[in-house]
Amino acid sequence: MDDCVFCKIVKGEIPTHKVFEDDHFLVFMDIHPMAPGAVQVIPKKHYRWVWDVPNVASFFEIARKIAKAEQKAFNTQMVLSKIVGEEVGHAHIWVYPNPGVAGDPKDFEGNAEKIKKELQ
């Protein structure tokens, strides 16, 4: 979709700090983070709603994988997720640690590296 900000991120037209990527999904740092390490998990192909994503089990498995990495990276058991869909017209899942965790929410590069390290 030409005017979708998330599609532009997938195409590389808008820079981002990637945390995870495979053939079907992309995880990147949220530019308006609710907490250090806040990310968006999106399908690379444009779908309007999360419930329209054909391989939704894989979508949620990646969100779970990211949440587990965030638990370790930010030393917290509480990792939150949100699925609203009104902000951007592209299916997405917010995954973010407890907003009370220590760190700078705007340290996109540093927070992305912390999560990536725990994904290995």
Secondary structure, DSSP 8 states (H G I E B T S, - for coil): -TT-HHHHHHHTSS---EEEE-SSEEEEE-SS-SSTT-EEEEESS--SSGGG-TTHHHHHHHHHHHHHHHHHHTT-S-EEEE---SSSSS--EEEEE-TTSSS-TT-HHHHHHHHHHHH-
